[in-house]
Amino acid sequence: MIAALVLAMLAGLFATLCLPRLLRAMPTRTPEPPPPYPESMTAELPPGDEEYLAWLANDLWPEDEYLEDDPNRKGESDGGPVPA
């Protein structure tokens, strides 16, 4: 009998002290905007950096067809007449 009274008293104490805080509406948080990108994809590079990147690309991918000035110069035809 005493245990039931103690449990009821503890439940009442919990209800008066903690329950209002638990049932209170949580404040809504507005989502933060994403951080801006650290670099621009269209930014102009200083001439030294541009030269370094060109050298690096040529060194790492020497046979890259996208680095060629004229991809048809290796004898590939563009559909026109083949020279005799």
GIVEN-V311986 format. One record per residue. N is the residue number from 1. RES is the residue in one letter. PHI is phi in degrees with one decimal (none if undefined). Layout:
n=(N;N)
res=(RES;RES)
phi=(PHI;PHI)
//
This chain:
n=(1;2;3;4;5;6;7;8;9;10;11;12;13;14;15;16;17;18;19;20;21;22;23;24;25;26;27;28;29;30;31;32;33;34;35;36;37;38;39;40;41;42;43;44;45;46;47;48;49;50;51;52;53;54;55;56;57;58;59;60;61;62;63;64;65;66;67;68;69;70;71;72;73;74;75;76;77;78;79;80;81;82;83;84)
res=(M;I;A;A;L;V;L;A;M;L;A;G;L;F;A;T;L;C;L;P;R;L;L;R;A;M;P;T;R;T;P;E;P;P;P;P;Y;P;E;S;M;T;A;E;L;P;P;G;D;E;E;Y;L;A;W;L;A;N;D;L;W;P;E;D;E;Y;L;E;D;D;P;N;R;K;G;E;S;D;G;G;P;V;P;A)
phi=(none;-68.1;-62.7;-67.3;-66.2;-65.5;-62.9;-66.3;-67.3;-65.4;-65.1;-65.3;-63.8;-61.7;-65.3;-80.6;-93.9;-100.9;-62.4;-60.3;-68.1;-71.1;-89.2;-65.4;-65.3;-74.7;-67.1;-79.3;-102.5;-79.4;-66.8;-76.7;-67.2;-65.3;-67.6;-68.3;-64.4;-70.8;-138.7;-92.8;-79.1;-112.4;-70.1;-78.7;-91.0;-63.1;-55.0;-64.9;-68.0;-65.6;-64.3;-63.6;-66.3;-64.8;-63.6;-62.7;-64.7;-68.0;-74.0;-81.1;-129.9;-68.4;-101.7;-74.1;-69.7;-78.6;-87.3;-72.5;-69.6;-129.3;-66.7;-88.1;-76.1;-87.3;91.9;-76.7;-93.9;-96.7;101.5;-82.0;-66.0;-82.2;-65.5;-78.1)
//
